[in-house]
């Protein structure tokens, strides 16, 4: 499965987020972490989830 995300914030917070993503959850196995810098977007304050045709995760509940 491939997971893609964007984050913006203070450098320290982003570094901690990348570290946590690279470790992954307890039952996951992170094979590869790719990152790239993109320009920050002013005024963004919403969080959303988008599934693509490649998504294999099915949420239940």
C-alpha distance matrix in Angstrom:
0.0 3.8 6.6 10.1 13.4 17.1 19.8 23.5 26.2 28.4 27.4 27.6 25.2 22.6 23.0 22.6 19.4 17.9 19.2 17.7 14.2 14.6 15.8 13.1 14.1 16.2 13.9 10.8 10.6 10.0 10.3 11.2 12.5 14.1 16.7 19.4 22.4 23.1 26.4 26.7 27.4 30.6 30.8 27.2 27.0 24.6 21.1 18.9 15.5 14.4 11.8 11.3 11.4 7.9 7.0 6.6 8.1 11.9 14.3 17.5 20.8
3.8 0.0 3.8 6.7 10.2 13.8 16.7 20.3 23.3 25.5 24.4 25.0 22.8 19.9 20.5 20.5 17.3 15.5 17.4 16.4 12.6 13.2 15.2 12.8 14.6 17.3 15.8 12.3 11.8 10.0 10.1 9.7 10.1 11.0 13.3 15.8 18.8 19.4 22.7 23.1 24.0 27.3 27.8 24.2 24.4 22.2 19.0 16.9 13.9 12.7 10.8 10.1 11.1 7.8 7.5 8.9 10.0 13.7 15.7 19.2 22.2
6.6 3.8 0.0 3.8 6.8 10.5 13.3 16.9 19.8 22.2 21.5 22.1 19.5 16.8 17.9 17.7 14.2 13.0 15.3 14.0 10.3 11.8 14.0 11.4 13.1 16.4 15.5 12.3 12.5 10.3 11.5 10.6 9.7 10.5 11.9 14.3 16.8 17.2 20.2 20.2 21.0 24.1 24.4 20.8 20.8 18.7 15.4 13.7 10.9 10.5 9.6 10.0 12.2 9.6 8.3 10.2 10.1 13.5 14.5 18.2 20.7
10.1 6.7 3.8 0.0 3.8 7.2 10.4 14.0 17.2 19.8 19.2 20.3 17.9 14.8 16.4 16.9 13.3 12.2 15.2 14.4 10.9 12.7 15.4 13.5 15.5 19.0 18.7 15.5 15.5 12.8 13.7 11.8 9.8 9.4 9.7 11.4 13.5 13.5 16.5 16.6 17.4 20.6 21.2 17.7 18.2 16.5 13.6 12.2 10.2 9.7 10.0 10.2 13.1 11.2 10.5 13.2 13.1 16.1 16.8 20.5 22.8
13.4 10.2 6.8 3.8 0.0 3.8 6.8 10.4 13.6 16.4 16.3 17.5 14.8 12.0 14.2 14.7 11.1 10.7 14.1 13.3 10.4 12.9 15.6 13.9 15.8 19.5 19.9 16.9 17.4 14.6 16.0 14.0 11.2 10.6 9.6 10.9 12.0 11.7 14.2 13.6 14.3 17.4 17.8 14.3 14.7 13.3 10.6 10.1 9.2 9.8 11.4 12.4 15.8 14.5 13.3 15.9 15.1 17.7 17.6 21.2 22.9
17.1 13.8 10.5 7.2 3.8 0.0 3.8 7.0 10.5 13.5 13.7 15.5 13.0 10.1 13.0 14.0 10.8 10.8 14.5 14.3 12.0 14.5 17.4 16.2 18.3 22.0 22.8 20.0 20.4 17.4 18.7 16.3 13.0 11.8 9.5 9.7 9.6 8.9 10.8 9.9 10.8 13.8 14.6 11.4 12.3 11.7 10.0 10.5 10.9 11.9 14.2 15.2 18.7 17.7 16.8 19.6 18.7 21.0 20.6 24.0 25.4
19.8 16.7 13.3 10.4 6.8 3.8 0.0 3.7 6.8 10.0 10.6 12.2 9.6 7.2 10.6 11.5 8.7 9.7 13.2 13.1 11.9 14.6 17.1 16.4 18.3 22.0 23.4 20.9 21.4 18.5 20.3 17.9 14.3 13.5 10.8 10.9 10.0 9.6 10.8 8.9 10.2 12.5 13.3 10.4 10.8 11.2 9.9 11.6 12.8 14.6 17.2 18.6 22.2 21.2 19.9 22.4 21.0 23.2 22.3 25.4 26.3
23.5 20.3 16.9 14.0 10.4 7.0 3.7 0.0 3.8 7.1 8.5 10.8 8.7 7.0 10.6 12.1 10.2 11.5 14.8 15.2 14.6 17.1 19.5 19.3 21.2 24.8 26.5 24.2 24.7 21.6 23.3 20.7 17.0 15.8 12.6 11.9 9.9 9.3 9.2 6.6 8.4 10.1 11.3 9.3 10.1 11.7 11.6 14.0 15.9 17.7 20.5 21.9 25.5 24.7 23.5 26.1 24.7 26.8 25.7 28.6 29.3
26.2 23.3 19.8 17.2 13.6 10.5 6.8 3.8 0.0 3.8 6.4 8.3 6.5 6.4 9.9 11.0 10.3 12.2 14.8 15.4 15.7 18.1 20.1 20.3 22.0 25.4 27.6 25.6 26.1 23.3 25.2 22.8 19.0 18.2 15.0 14.5 12.2 12.2 11.7 8.8 10.6 11.2 12.2 11.0 11.1 13.4 13.5 16.5 18.6 20.8 23.7 25.3 28.9 28.0 26.6 28.9 27.3 29.2 27.7 30.5 30.8
28.4 25.5 22.2 19.8 16.4 13.5 10.0 7.1 3.8 0.0 3.8 5.5 5.4 6.4 8.7 10.1 10.7 12.5 14.4 15.6 16.6 18.5 20.3 21.2 23.0 26.1 28.6 26.8 27.1 24.2 26.1 23.7 20.0 19.3 16.1 15.7 13.4 14.1 13.6 11.2 13.6 13.8 15.2 14.5 14.6 17.0 17.1 20.1 22.0 24.3 27.0 28.6 32.1 30.9 29.5 31.7 30.0 32.0 30.6 33.2 33.5
27.4 24.4 21.5 19.2 16.3 13.7 10.6 8.5 6.4 3.8 0.0 3.8 5.5 5.1 6.1 8.6 9.8 10.5 12.3 14.3 15.3 16.4 18.5 19.9 22.2 25.1 27.7 25.6 25.4 22.4 23.9 21.3 17.7 17.0 13.8 13.6 11.6 13.4 13.6 12.2 15.2 16.2 18.0 17.0 17.5 19.5 19.2 21.7 23.2 25.1 27.4 28.6 32.0 30.4 29.3 31.3 29.9 32.3 31.3 34.1 34.7
27.6 25.0 22.1 20.3 17.5 15.5 12.2 10.8 8.3 5.5 3.8 0.0 3.8 5.5 5.1 6.3 8.7 10.0 10.6 12.4 14.3 15.4 16.8 18.5 20.5 23.1 25.9 24.3 24.3 21.6 23.6 21.4 18.0 18.1 15.5 16.1 14.7 16.7 17.2 15.5 18.3 19.1 20.4 19.2 19.0 20.8 20.1 22.7 24.0 26.3 28.4 29.9 33.2 31.4 29.9 31.6 29.9 32.2 30.9 33.4 33.9
25.2 22.8 19.5 17.9 14.8 13.0 9.6 8.7 6.5 5.4 5.5 3.8 0.0 3.8 5.5 5.1 6.1 8.7 9.9 10.6 12.2 14.2 15.5 16.4 18.1 20.9 23.7 22.1 22.6 20.1 22.4 20.5 17.0 17.4 14.9 15.8 14.6 16.1 16.6 14.5 16.8 17.6 18.4 16.8 16.1 17.5 16.6 19.3 20.5 23.1 25.3 27.1 30.4 28.8 27.1 28.7 26.8 28.9 27.4 29.9 30.2
22.6 19.9 16.8 14.8 12.0 10.1 7.2 7.0 6.4 6.4 5.1 5.5 3.8 0.0 3.8 5.4 5.0 6.1 8.6 9.8 10.4 12.2 14.3 15.1 17.4 20.5 22.8 20.7 20.8 17.9 19.8 17.5 13.9 13.8 11.1 12.0 11.1 12.8 14.0 12.5 15.2 16.7 18.0 16.0 15.9 17.1 15.9 18.0 18.9 21.0 23.0 24.4 27.7 26.0 24.6 26.4 24.9 27.4 26.3 29.1 29.9
23.0 20.5 17.9 16.4 14.2 13.0 10.6 10.6 9.9 8.7 6.1 5.1 5.5 3.8 0.0 3.8 5.4 5.2 6.2 8.7 9.9 10.6 12.5 14.3 16.9 19.6 22.1 20.1 19.7 16.8 18.5 16.3 12.9 13.3 11.1 12.6 12.4 14.9 16.5 15.6 18.6 20.2 21.7 19.8 19.7 20.8 19.3 21.2 21.7 23.6 25.2 26.4 29.4 27.3 26.0 27.5 26.2 28.9 28.0 30.8 31.7
22.6 20.5 17.7 16.9 14.7 14.0 11.5 12.1 11.0 10.1 8.6 6.3 5.1 5.4 3.8 0.0 3.8 5.5 5.0 6.2 8.6 9.9 10.7 12.3 14.3 16.8 19.7 18.2 18.3 16.0 18.4 16.9 13.9 15.1 13.5 15.6 15.6 17.8 19.3 17.9 20.4 21.9 22.7 20.5 19.8 20.5 18.7 20.7 21.1 23.4 24.9 26.5 29.5 27.3 25.6 26.7 24.9 27.4 26.2 28.7 29.4
19.4 17.3 14.2 13.3 11.1 10.8 8.7 10.2 10.3 10.7 9.8 8.7 6.1 5.0 5.4 3.8 0.0 3.8 5.4 5.1 6.1 8.5 9.9 10.4 12.5 15.6 18.0 16.1 16.5 14.1 16.6 15.1 11.9 13.1 11.7 13.9 14.2 16.0 17.8 16.3 18.5 20.2 20.8 18.2 17.5 17.7 15.5 17.2 17.4 19.6 21.1 22.8 25.8 23.8 22.0 23.2 21.4 23.9 22.8 25.4 26.3
17.9 15.5 13.0 12.2 10.7 10.8 9.7 11.5 12.2 12.5 10.5 10.0 8.7 6.1 5.2 5.5 3.8 0.0 3.8 5.5 5.1 6.0 8.6 9.8 12.7 15.7 17.8 15.3 14.9 11.9 13.8 11.8 8.5 9.8 8.6 11.4 12.4 14.8 17.3 16.7 19.2 21.5 22.6 20.0 19.8 19.9 17.6 18.8 18.4 20.1 21.1 22.2 25.0 22.6 21.3 22.6 21.3 24.2 23.7 26.6 28.0
19.2 17.4 15.3 15.2 14.1 14.5 13.2 14.8 14.8 14.4 12.3 10.6 9.9 8.6 6.2 5.0 5.4 3.8 0.0 3.8 5.5 5.2 6.4 8.7 11.6 13.9 16.4 14.4 13.9 11.4 13.6 12.4 9.9 12.0 11.6 14.6 15.8 18.4 20.8 20.2 22.8 24.8 25.8 23.3 22.8 22.9 20.5 21.7 21.2 23.0 23.7 24.9 27.5 24.8 23.3 24.1 22.7 25.5 24.9 27.6 28.8
17.7 16.4 14.0 14.4 13.3 14.3 13.1 15.2 15.4 15.6 14.3 12.4 10.6 9.8 8.7 6.2 5.1 5.5 3.8 0.0 3.8 5.4 5.1 6.1 8.3 10.9 13.5 12.0 12.4 10.6 13.6 13.1 11.0 13.6 13.5 16.6 17.8 19.9 22.2 21.2 23.2 25.2 25.7 22.8 21.8 21.4 18.7 19.7 19.1 21.2 21.8 23.4 26.0 23.4 21.5 21.9 20.1 22.7 21.8 24.2 25.2
14.2 12.6 10.3 10.9 10.4 12.0 11.9 14.6 15.7 16.6 15.3 14.3 12.2 10.4 9.9 8.6 6.1 5.1 5.5 3.8 0.0 3.8 5.4 5.0 8.0 11.2 12.8 10.4 10.5 8.1 11.0 10.2 8.0 10.6 11.0 14.3 16.1 18.1 20.7 20.0 22.0 24.3 24.9 21.8 21.1 20.3 17.3 17.8 16.6 18.3 18.7 19.9 22.4 19.8 18.0 18.7 17.2 20.1 19.7 22.4 24.0
14.6 13.2 11.8 12.7 12.9 14.5 14.6 17.1 18.1 18.5 16.4 15.4 14.2 12.2 10.6 9.9 8.5 6.0 5.2 5.4 3.8 0.0 3.8 5.5 9.2 11.5 13.1 10.3 9.2 6.3 8.6 7.8 6.3 9.6 10.8 14.4 16.7 19.2 22.2 22.0 24.3 26.9 27.8 24.8 24.5 23.8 20.9 21.2 19.8 21.0 21.0 21.8 23.9 20.9 19.6 20.0 19.0 22.2 22.3 25.1 26.8
15.8 15.2 14.0 15.4 15.6 17.4 17.1 19.5 20.1 20.3 18.5 16.8 15.5 14.3 12.5 10.7 9.9 8.6 6.4 5.1 5.4 3.8 0.0 3.8 6.8 8.3 10.5 8.6 8.1 6.8 9.8 10.4 9.8 13.3 14.6 18.2 20.3 22.7 25.5 25.0 27.1 29.5 30.1 27.0 26.2 25.5 22.4 22.8 21.3 22.8 22.7 23.8 25.7 22.7 20.9 20.8 19.4 22.3 22.0 24.4 25.9
13.1 12.8 11.4 13.5 13.9 16.2 16.4 19.3 20.3 21.2 19.9 18.5 16.4 15.1 14.3 12.3 10.4 9.8 8.7 6.1 5.0 5.5 3.8 0.0 3.8 6.5 8.0 5.8 6.6 6.0 9.7 10.7 10.3 13.7 15.1 18.6 20.8 22.7 25.5 24.8 26.5 28.9 29.1 25.8 24.8 23.6 20.2 20.2 18.4 19.9 19.5 20.9 22.8 19.9 17.7 17.4 15.7 18.5 18.2 20.6 22.3
14.1 14.6 13.1 15.5 15.8 18.3 18.3 21.2 22.0 23.0 22.2 20.5 18.1 17.4 16.9 14.3 12.5 12.7 11.6 8.3 8.0 9.2 6.8 3.8 0.0 3.8 5.6 5.3 7.9 8.8 12.5 14.1 13.9 17.2 18.5 21.9 23.9 25.5 28.1 27.0 28.4 30.5 30.3 26.9 25.4 23.9 20.4 20.3 18.4 20.3 19.8 21.6 23.4 20.7 18.1 17.2 14.9 17.1 16.4 18.2 19.6
16.2 17.3 16.4 19.0 19.5 22.0 22.0 24.8 25.4 26.1 25.1 23.1 20.9 20.5 19.6 16.8 15.6 15.7 13.9 10.9 11.2 11.5 8.3 6.5 3.8 0.0 3.8 5.7 8.2 10.3 13.8 16.1 16.5 20.0 21.6 25.2 27.3 29.1 31.7 30.7 32.1 34.2 33.9 30.6 29.0 27.5 24.0 23.9 21.9 23.7 22.9 24.6 26.1 23.3 20.7 19.2 17.0 19.0 18.3 19.6 20.9
13.9 15.8 15.5 18.7 19.9 22.8 23.4 26.5 27.6 28.6 27.7 25.9 23.7 22.8 22.1 19.7 18.0 17.8 16.4 13.5 12.8 13.1 10.5 8.0 5.6 3.8 0.0 3.8 6.9 9.9 13.0 15.8 16.8 20.3 22.4 26.0 28.4 30.0 32.9 32.1 33.3 35.6 35.3 31.8 30.3 28.4 24.7 24.0 21.6 22.9 21.5 23.0 24.0 21.1 18.5 16.6 14.7 16.6 16.6 17.8 19.6
10.8 12.3 12.3 15.5 16.9 20.0 20.9 24.2 25.6 26.8 25.6 24.3 22.1 20.7 20.1 18.2 16.1 15.3 14.4 12.0 10.4 10.3 8.6 5.8 5.3 5.7 3.8 0.0 3.8 6.3 9.5 12.1 13.2 16.7 19.0 22.6 25.2 26.8 29.9 29.4 30.7 33.3 33.3 29.7 28.6 26.8 23.1 22.3 19.7 20.6 19.3 20.4 21.4 18.3 16.1 14.5 13.1 15.8 16.2 18.2 20.4
10.6 11.8 12.5 15.5 17.4 20.4 21.4 24.7 26.1 27.1 25.4 24.3 22.6 20.8 19.7 18.3 16.5 14.9 13.9 12.4 10.5 9.2 8.1 6.6 7.9 8.2 6.9 3.8 0.0 3.8 6.2 9.3 11.2 14.8 17.5 21.2 24.2 26.2 29.4 29.4 31.1 33.9 34.3 30.8 30.2 28.5 25.0 24.1 21.5 22.1 20.6 21.1 21.9 18.4 16.9 15.7 15.2 18.3 19.2 21.5 23.9
10.0 10.0 10.3 12.8 14.6 17.4 18.5 21.6 23.3 24.2 22.4 21.6 20.1 17.9 16.8 16.0 14.1 11.9 11.4 10.6 8.1 6.3 6.8 6.0 8.8 10.3 9.9 6.3 3.8 0.0 3.8 5.9 7.4 11.0 13.7 17.5 20.4 22.6 25.9 26.1 28.0 30.9 31.6 28.2 27.9 26.5 23.1 22.4 20.0 20.5 19.4 19.7 20.9 17.4 16.3 15.9 15.6 19.0 19.9 22.6 25.1
10.3 10.1 11.5 13.7 16.0 18.7 20.3 23.3 25.2 26.1 23.9 23.6 22.4 19.8 18.5 18.4 16.6 13.8 13.6 13.6 11.0 8.6 9.8 9.7 12.5 13.8 13.0 9.5 6.2 3.8 0.0 3.8 7.1 10.2 13.6 17.1 20.5 22.8 26.3 27.1 29.1 32.2 33.3 30.0 30.1 28.7 25.5 24.6 22.1 22.0 20.6 20.2 20.9 17.3 16.9 16.7 17.2 20.9 22.3 25.2 27.9
11.2 9.7 10.6 11.8 14.0 16.3 17.9 20.7 22.8 23.7 21.3 21.4 20.5 17.5 16.3 16.9 15.1 11.8 12.4 13.1 10.2 7.8 10.4 10.7 14.1 16.1 15.8 12.1 9.3 5.9 3.8 0.0 3.8 6.5 10.0 13.5 16.9 19.3 23.0 23.9 26.2 29.4 30.7 27.6 28.1 27.0 24.1 23.3 21.2 21.0 20.0 19.4 20.6 17.1 17.2 17.8 18.4 22.1 23.4 26.6 29.2
12.5 10.1 9.7 9.8 11.2 13.0 14.3 17.0 19.0 20.0 17.7 18.0 17.0 13.9 12.9 13.9 11.9 8.5 9.9 11.0 8.0 6.3 9.8 10.3 13.9 16.5 16.8 13.2 11.2 7.4 7.1 3.8 0.0 3.8 6.6 10.3 13.5 16.0 19.5 20.3 22.7 25.8 27.3 24.3 24.8 24.0 21.3 21.0 19.3 19.4 19.2 18.9 20.7 17.6 17.4 18.6 18.7 22.3 23.2 26.5 28.8
14.1 11.0 10.5 9.4 10.6 11.8 13.5 15.8 18.2 19.3 17.0 18.1 17.4 13.8 13.3 15.1 13.1 9.8 12.0 13.6 10.6 9.6 13.3 13.7 17.2 20.0 20.3 16.7 14.8 11.0 10.2 6.5 3.8 0.0 3.8 7.0 10.5 13.0 16.7 18.0 20.5 23.8 25.6 22.9 23.9 23.4 21.0 20.7 19.3 19.1 19.1 18.4 20.3 17.6 18.0 19.8 20.3 23.8 24.8 28.3 30.7
16.7 13.3 11.9 9.7 9.6 9.5 10.8 12.6 15.0 16.1 13.8 15.5 14.9 11.1 11.1 13.5 11.7 8.6 11.6 13.5 11.0 10.8 14.6 15.1 18.5 21.6 22.4 19.0 17.5 13.7 13.6 10.0 6.6 3.8 0.0 3.8 6.9 9.6 13.2 14.5 17.2 20.5 22.5 20.0 21.3 21.2 19.3 19.5 18.8 18.8 19.6 19.2 21.7 19.4 19.6 21.8 21.9 25.2 25.8 29.3 31.3
19.4 15.8 14.3 11.4 10.9 9.7 10.9 11.9 14.5 15.7 13.6 16.1 15.8 12.0 12.6 15.6 13.9 11.4 14.6 16.6 14.3 14.4 18.2 18.6 21.9 25.2 26.0 22.6 21.2 17.5 17.1 13.5 10.3 7.0 3.8 0.0 3.8 6.4 10.1 12.1 15.0 18.3 20.8 18.7 20.6 20.9 19.6 19.9 19.7 19.6 20.8 20.2 22.7 20.9 21.4 24.1 24.3 27.5 28.0 31.6 33.5
22.4 18.8 16.8 13.5 12.0 9.6 10.0 9.9 12.2 13.4 11.6 14.7 14.6 11.1 12.4 15.6 14.2 12.4 15.8 17.8 16.1 16.7 20.3 20.8 23.9 27.3 28.4 25.2 24.2 20.4 20.5 16.9 13.5 10.5 6.9 3.8 0.0 3.8 6.8 8.9 12.1 15.3 18.1 16.5 18.7 19.6 18.9 19.8 20.3 20.5 22.3 22.0 24.9 23.5 23.8 26.6 26.5 29.4 29.6 33.1 34.7
23.1 19.4 17.2 13.5 11.7 8.9 9.6 9.3 12.2 14.1 13.4 16.7 16.1 12.8 14.9 17.8 16.0 14.8 18.4 19.9 18.1 19.2 22.7 22.7 25.5 29.1 30.0 26.8 26.2 22.6 22.8 19.3 16.0 13.0 9.6 6.4 3.8 0.0 3.8 6.4 9.0 12.5 15.3 13.9 16.5 17.4 17.3 18.0 18.9 18.9 21.0 20.8 23.8 23.0 23.3 26.4 26.4 29.0 29.1 32.6 34.2
26.4 22.7 20.2 16.5 14.2 10.8 10.8 9.2 11.7 13.6 13.6 17.2 16.6 14.0 16.5 19.3 17.8 17.3 20.8 22.2 20.7 22.2 25.5 25.5 28.1 31.7 32.9 29.9 29.4 25.9 26.3 23.0 19.5 16.7 13.2 10.1 6.8 3.8 0.0 3.8 6.5 9.5 12.8 12.2 15.3 16.8 17.5 18.7 20.2 20.5 23.1 23.1 26.3 25.8 26.0 29.2 29.0 31.3 31.1 34.5 35.7
26.7 23.1 20.2 16.6 13.6 9.9 8.9 6.6 8.8 11.2 12.2 15.5 14.5 12.5 15.6 17.9 16.3 16.7 20.2 21.2 20.0 22.0 25.0 24.8 27.0 30.7 32.1 29.4 29.4 26.1 27.1 23.9 20.3 18.0 14.5 12.1 8.9 6.4 3.8 0.0 3.8 6.4 9.5 8.9 11.8 13.8 14.8 16.6 18.7 19.6 22.5 23.2 26.7 26.3 26.0 29.1 28.4 30.4 29.7 32.9 33.8
27.4 24.0 21.0 17.4 14.3 10.8 10.2 8.4 10.6 13.6 15.2 18.3 16.8 15.2 18.6 20.4 18.5 19.2 22.8 23.2 22.0 24.3 27.1 26.5 28.4 32.1 33.3 30.7 31.1 28.0 29.1 26.2 22.7 20.5 17.2 15.0 12.1 9.0 6.5 3.8 0.0 3.8 6.4 6.1 9.6 11.5 13.3 15.0 17.5 18.3 21.6 22.5 26.0 26.2 25.7 29.0 28.2 29.8 29.0 32.1 32.8
30.6 27.3 24.1 20.6 17.4 13.8 12.5 10.1 11.2 13.8 16.2 19.1 17.6 16.7 20.2 21.9 20.2 21.5 24.8 25.2 24.3 26.9 29.5 28.9 30.5 34.2 35.6 33.3 33.9 30.9 32.2 29.4 25.8 23.8 20.5 18.3 15.3 12.5 9.5 6.4 3.8 0.0 3.8 5.7 8.9 11.7 14.2 16.5 19.5 20.7 24.2 25.4 29.0 29.4 28.7 31.9 30.7 32.1 30.9 33.8 34.1
30.8 27.8 24.4 21.2 17.8 14.6 13.3 11.3 12.2 15.2 18.0 20.4 18.4 18.0 21.7 22.7 20.8 22.6 25.8 25.7 24.9 27.8 30.1 29.1 30.3 33.9 35.3 33.3 34.3 31.6 33.3 30.7 27.3 25.6 22.5 20.8 18.1 15.3 12.8 9.5 6.4 3.8 0.0 3.8 6.2 9.2 12.3 14.8 18.3 19.8 23.5 25.1 28.8 29.4 28.4 31.4 30.0 30.9 29.4 32.0 32.0
27.2 24.2 20.8 17.7 14.3 11.4 10.4 9.3 11.0 14.5 17.0 19.2 16.8 16.0 19.8 20.5 18.2 20.0 23.3 22.8 21.8 24.8 27.0 25.8 26.9 30.6 31.8 29.7 30.8 28.2 30.0 27.6 24.3 22.9 20.0 18.7 16.5 13.9 12.2 8.9 6.1 5.7 3.8 0.0 3.8 6.0 8.8 11.2 14.5 16.2 19.9 21.7 25.4 25.9 24.7 27.7 26.2 27.2 25.7 28.4 28.5
27.0 24.4 20.8 18.2 14.7 12.3 10.8 10.1 11.1 14.6 17.5 19.0 16.1 15.9 19.7 19.8 17.5 19.8 22.8 21.8 21.1 24.5 26.2 24.8 25.4 29.0 30.3 28.6 30.2 27.9 30.1 28.1 24.8 23.9 21.3 20.6 18.7 16.5 15.3 11.8 9.6 8.9 6.2 3.8 0.0 3.8 6.8 10.0 13.6 16.1 19.7 22.1 25.8 26.3 24.6 27.2 25.2 25.9 24.0 26.3 26.1
24.6 22.2 18.7 16.5 13.3 11.7 11.2 11.7 13.4 17.0 19.5 20.8 17.5 17.1 20.8 20.5 17.7 19.9 22.9 21.4 20.3 23.8 25.5 23.6 23.9 27.5 28.4 26.8 28.5 26.5 28.7 27.0 24.0 23.4 21.2 20.9 19.6 17.4 16.8 13.8 11.5 11.7 9.2 6.0 3.8 0.0 3.8 6.6 10.3 12.8 16.5 19.1 22.8 23.5 21.5 24.1 22.1 22.5 20.6 22.9 22.8
21.1 19.0 15.4 13.6 10.6 10.0 9.9 11.6 13.5 17.1 19.2 20.1 16.6 15.9 19.3 18.7 15.5 17.6 20.5 18.7 17.3 20.9 22.4 20.2 20.4 24.0 24.7 23.1 25.0 23.1 25.5 24.1 21.3 21.0 19.3 19.6 18.9 17.3 17.5 14.8 13.3 14.2 12.3 8.8 6.8 3.8 0.0 3.8 7.1 10.2 13.6 16.5 20.2 20.5 18.3 20.6 18.5 19.1 17.2 19.7 19.8
18.9 16.9 13.7 12.2 10.1 10.5 11.6 14.0 16.5 20.1 21.7 22.7 19.3 18.0 21.2 20.7 17.2 18.8 21.7 19.7 17.8 21.2 22.8 20.2 20.3 23.9 24.0 22.3 24.1 22.4 24.6 23.3 21.0 20.7 19.5 19.9 19.8 18.0 18.7 16.6 15.0 16.5 14.8 11.2 10.0 6.6 3.8 0.0 3.8 6.6 10.1 13.1 16.7 17.4 15.2 17.7 15.8 16.2 14.7 17.5 18.0
15.5 13.9 10.9 10.2 9.2 10.9 12.8 15.9 18.6 22.0 23.2 24.0 20.5 18.9 21.7 21.1 17.4 18.4 21.2 19.1 16.6 19.8 21.3 18.4 18.4 21.9 21.6 19.7 21.5 20.0 22.1 21.2 19.3 19.3 18.8 19.7 20.3 18.9 20.2 18.7 17.5 19.5 18.3 14.5 13.6 10.3 7.1 3.8 0.0 3.8 6.6 9.9 13.4 13.9 11.5 13.9 12.1 12.7 11.7 14.9 16.1
14.4 12.7 10.5 9.7 9.8 11.9 14.6 17.7 20.8 24.3 25.1 26.3 23.1 21.0 23.6 23.4 19.6 20.1 23.0 21.2 18.3 21.0 22.8 19.9 20.3 23.7 22.9 20.6 22.1 20.5 22.0 21.0 19.4 19.1 18.8 19.6 20.5 18.9 20.5 19.6 18.3 20.7 19.8 16.2 16.1 12.8 10.2 6.6 3.8 0.0 3.8 6.5 10.1 11.1 9.3 12.4 11.6 12.4 12.5 15.9 17.7
11.8 10.8 9.6 10.0 11.4 14.2 17.2 20.5 23.7 27.0 27.4 28.4 25.3 23.0 25.2 24.9 21.1 21.1 23.7 21.8 18.7 21.0 22.7 19.5 19.8 22.9 21.5 19.3 20.6 19.4 20.6 20.0 19.2 19.1 19.6 20.8 22.3 21.0 23.1 22.5 21.6 24.2 23.5 19.9 19.7 16.5 13.6 10.1 6.6 3.8 0.0 3.8 6.8 7.8 5.9 8.9 8.8 9.9 11.0 14.5 17.0
11.3 10.1 10.0 10.2 12.4 15.2 18.6 21.9 25.3 28.6 28.6 29.9 27.1 24.4 26.4 26.5 22.8 22.2 24.9 23.4 19.9 21.8 23.8 20.9 21.6 24.6 23.0 20.4 21.1 19.7 20.2 19.4 18.9 18.4 19.2 20.2 22.0 20.8 23.1 23.2 22.5 25.4 25.1 21.7 22.1 19.1 16.5 13.1 9.9 6.5 3.8 0.0 3.8 5.2 5.3 9.0 10.3 11.9 13.9 17.4 20.2
11.4 11.1 12.2 13.1 15.8 18.7 22.2 25.5 28.9 32.1 32.0 33.2 30.4 27.7 29.4 29.5 25.8 25.0 27.5 26.0 22.4 23.9 25.7 22.8 23.4 26.1 24.0 21.4 21.9 20.9 20.9 20.6 20.7 20.3 21.7 22.7 24.9 23.8 26.3 26.7 26.0 29.0 28.8 25.4 25.8 22.8 20.2 16.7 13.4 10.1 6.8 3.8 0.0 3.8 5.5 8.3 10.8 12.3 15.0 18.2 21.3
7.9 7.8 9.6 11.2 14.5 17.7 21.2 24.7 28.0 30.9 30.4 31.4 28.8 26.0 27.3 27.3 23.8 22.6 24.8 23.4 19.8 20.9 22.7 19.9 20.7 23.3 21.1 18.3 18.4 17.4 17.3 17.1 17.6 17.6 19.4 20.9 23.5 23.0 25.8 26.3 26.2 29.4 29.4 25.9 26.3 23.5 20.5 17.4 13.9 11.1 7.8 5.2 3.8 0.0 3.8 6.4 9.3 11.9 14.8 18.2 21.5
7.0 7.5 8.3 10.5 13.3 16.8 19.9 23.5 26.6 29.5 29.3 29.9 27.1 24.6 26.0 25.6 22.0 21.3 23.3 21.5 18.0 19.6 20.9 17.7 18.1 20.7 18.5 16.1 16.9 16.3 16.9 17.2 17.4 18.0 19.6 21.4 23.8 23.3 26.0 26.0 25.7 28.7 28.4 24.7 24.6 21.5 18.3 15.2 11.5 9.3 5.9 5.3 5.5 3.8 0.0 3.8 5.8 8.3 11.1 14.5 17.8
6.6 8.9 10.2 13.2 15.9 19.6 22.4 26.1 28.9 31.7 31.3 31.6 28.7 26.4 27.5 26.7 23.2 22.6 24.1 21.9 18.7 20.0 20.8 17.4 17.2 19.2 16.6 14.5 15.7 15.9 16.7 17.8 18.6 19.8 21.8 24.1 26.6 26.4 29.2 29.1 29.0 31.9 31.4 27.7 27.2 24.1 20.6 17.7 13.9 12.4 8.9 9.0 8.3 6.4 3.8 0.0 3.8 6.5 9.8 12.8 16.4
8.1 10.0 10.1 13.1 15.1 18.7 21.0 24.7 27.3 30.0 29.9 29.9 26.8 24.9 26.2 24.9 21.4 21.3 22.7 20.1 17.2 19.0 19.4 15.7 14.9 17.0 14.7 13.1 15.2 15.6 17.2 18.4 18.7 20.3 21.9 24.3 26.5 26.4 29.0 28.4 28.2 30.7 30.0 26.2 25.2 22.1 18.5 15.8 12.1 11.6 8.8 10.3 10.8 9.3 5.8 3.8 0.0 3.8 6.4 9.6 13.0
11.9 13.7 13.5 16.1 17.7 21.0 23.2 26.8 29.2 32.0 32.3 32.2 28.9 27.4 28.9 27.4 23.9 24.2 25.5 22.7 20.1 22.2 22.3 18.5 17.1 19.0 16.6 15.8 18.3 19.0 20.9 22.1 22.3 23.8 25.2 27.5 29.4 29.0 31.3 30.4 29.8 32.1 30.9 27.2 25.9 22.5 19.1 16.2 12.7 12.4 9.9 11.9 12.3 11.9 8.3 6.5 3.8 0.0 3.8 6.4 10.0
14.3 15.7 14.5 16.8 17.6 20.6 22.3 25.7 27.7 30.6 31.3 30.9 27.4 26.3 28.0 26.2 22.8 23.7 24.9 21.8 19.7 22.3 22.0 18.2 16.4 18.3 16.6 16.2 19.2 19.9 22.3 23.4 23.2 24.8 25.8 28.0 29.6 29.1 31.1 29.7 29.0 30.9 29.4 25.7 24.0 20.6 17.2 14.7 11.7 12.5 11.0 13.9 15.0 14.8 11.1 9.8 6.4 3.8 0.0 3.8 6.8
17.5 19.2 18.2 20.5 21.2 24.0 25.4 28.6 30.5 33.2 34.1 33.4 29.9 29.1 30.8 28.7 25.4 26.6 27.6 24.2 22.4 25.1 24.4 20.6 18.2 19.6 17.8 18.2 21.5 22.6 25.2 26.6 26.5 28.3 29.3 31.6 33.1 32.6 34.5 32.9 32.1 33.8 32.0 28.4 26.3 22.9 19.7 17.5 14.9 15.9 14.5 17.4 18.2 18.2 14.5 12.8 9.6 6.4 3.8 0.0 3.7
20.8 22.2 20.7 22.8 22.9 25.4 26.3 29.3 30.8 33.5 34.7 33.9 30.2 29.9 31.7 29.4 26.3 28.0 28.8 25.2 24.0 26.8 25.9 22.3 19.6 20.9 19.6 20.4 23.9 25.1 27.9 29.2 28.8 30.7 31.3 33.5 34.7 34.2 35.7 33.8 32.8 34.1 32.0 28.5 26.1 22.8 19.8 18.0 16.1 17.7 17.0 20.2 21.3 21.5 17.8 16.4 13.0 10.0 6.8 3.7 0.0
